[in-house]
Amino acid sequence: MTLLLLEALGALLILLLIVWWTMFSGRPKGELPPDAHTDADAEAAPRKGDANSK
């Protein structure tokens, strides 16, 4: 029984390591602030009042 609990704990630790790695290994300072959008994002979305948007 103890061996099963240790194996489950090990699997949980590996899962948490994978989740942490995928969330925080991409950017050196974490996620960008919400107001830091690129110009490509602004150009891709149609704006209200543009002549081309109908």
C-alpha positions in Angstrom: 0.0 0.0 0.0 2.8 2.4 0.9 4.5 1.7 -2.5 1.3 2.6 -4.3 1.0 5.9 -2.4 4.7 6.7 -3.2 4.1 5.9 -6.9 1.0 8.1 -6.9 3.0 10.9 -5.2 5.8 10.6 -7.7 3.3 10.7 -10.6 1.7 13.8 -9.2 5.1 15.5 -8.8 6.0 14.7 -12.4 2.7 16.1 -13.5 3.2 19.3 -11.5 6.8 19.6 -12.9 5.4 19.3 -16.5 2.7 21.9 -15.9 5.2 24.3 -14.3 7.7 23.8 -17.1 5.1 24.5 -19.8 3.7 27.6 -18.0 6.9 29.4 -16.9 9.8 28.3 -19.1 8.9 30.4 -22.2 9.6 34.0 -21.0 12.5 35.0 -18.8 10.3 37.5 -16.8 6.9 35.6 -17.1 3.9 36.8 -19.0 3.6 40.1 -20.7 1.4 42.7 -19.1 -2.1 42.9 -20.5 -1.6 46.3 -22.1 1.5 45.2 -24.1 0.0 44.3 -27.4 1.9 44.1 -30.6 1.1 46.1 -33.8 0.2 42.8 -35.6 -2.5 42.2 -33.0 -3.9 45.7 -33.4 -3.9 45.4 -37.2 -5.5 42.0 -37.3 -8.6 43.0 -35.3 -11.1 45.3 -37.2 -11.8 48.5 -35.4 -15.2 50.1 -34.9 -15.8 52.9 -37.3 -13.2 51.9 -40.0 -14.3 52.4 -43.6 -13.7 48.7 -44.4 -15.6 47.2 -41.5 -19.3 46.7 -42.2 
